[in-house]
Each structure stands twice: as structure tokens, then as C-alpha cells.
């Protein structure tokens, strides 16, 4: 974990209430796709956990939805401003588990960003990837072309049918021959994927206090007991998770 100030390189709106922010700074503590950062914001007690979309040496990209005080404050920030960030939190996805398999990367809403970095790593390792991206409406959709440029097959679902398949990501998954998945999104989506019986990895979205396991504010149920999403996760093997 690294605690440092990161400079905003760019901050732009890319979909309904959705922003892409590029930060420059130390990324040496990032080792796997699916890790997250925790951002301190002026006047707010708790840091805001945001998943990392993708990173390279000295720079990372995050995508966030401006829905609360913290993220709305971030949406107003300009290039050149600096953020106090805890970087390299969480375990991230283990892409080696997909070796020799046809993999789906599945994101729902703000669960889509970490799937971009995951798809990039999988494709780099020679894995055939189908990206299944779920949104509420067409206006909420983003990064579709970016996934295509990686070389992934892309399937889009929307709740209202305004873009792609009307329905849920599980409906799209049924139309593929993927035998392994990586997923991030709201808990009902993860629960539905878990019920398919296909092997995979689930990344949980959860409100967090500290972001590094001290407060026990974010937990999930597993076969071996309650685990902390920020410290033990946010990614867990689907075979380990239970939904009560």
C-alpha cells in the first residue's frame, strides 16, 4: 500500500453522471487488475474507495459515478489539482486461473471499470475474452469501444433495451461458451452469476470505512466464515462465497 499525493491529469464526463479521471503518481503498489484506491476529500471524514480501471508506470485511470458528496466533489476537480490517495488496496483478480479457458469479464454499471484492466491482462496472456457489460440504459454506457480495441468480443445489456440485449448480464452469459468468468458489480448481479454454477471470481462493491481491514465495516459470507472485503478481497473465488 502506498500513501501519496497524485496529480489529476484529466477529468472528463464519459456517460450519464460518469467520469473518467487520469492520475499521475506512484503505481508501484498495484500488482493485479481489480485492486482499488481510497481517496481523501476535503471536508469529508471517510475516504472514497474507487476501483482502478487500468494502470501503467506512473499513471492510472479511475472511473467513478458522481452520486454522493464525495464523487460530486471529484467531478468538479480540474487537471493540476492533487488528491491524497491510499493506493494498491485489495487483492485483485488472479488472471492465471483462466489459462486454457474461454473467459468472460462481466461488469455491471460502475463494476465495468476494473474489468477493462482485467480483460487487458487476460488478452496479453493469450486468453480468449468476451466482455459482458451491463448498464441501466444507453445513456449510462461507456468504454464499449475501448474493450473492442483490446480485442475482446463485446456484449452489452441494458435494463430497458435501449442498447444491446434487453435483460441482465446472466442472459448474455448464457449465449456464450465461456467456462470461466471474472465479475464486478452489485450484489444481486453477483448472486445471479454465482447461481449459474460456472467457476469464476467475484469482486464485491461495498461501502468501506478504513479500506485496509481495521474497522470490520465491510464483510461478506464465505464457506470458511466472515471475511473483510477490503482486506481479504474485494475478489473472492465463486466457490468460496455464500449468499445468505
Secondary structure, 3 states (H helix, E strand, C coil): CEEEEEEEEEEEEEECCEEEEEEECCCCCCCCCCCEEEEECCCCCCCEEEEEEEEECCEEEEEEECCCHHHHHHHCCCCCCEEEEEEEECCCCCHHHHCCCEEEEEEEHHHCHHHHHHHHHHHHCCCEEEEEEEECCHHHCCCHHHHHHHCCEEEEEECCCCCCEECCHHHHHCCCCCCEEEEEECHHHHHHHHHCCCCEEEEECCCCCCCCCCCCCCEEEECCEEEEHHHHCCEEECCCECCC
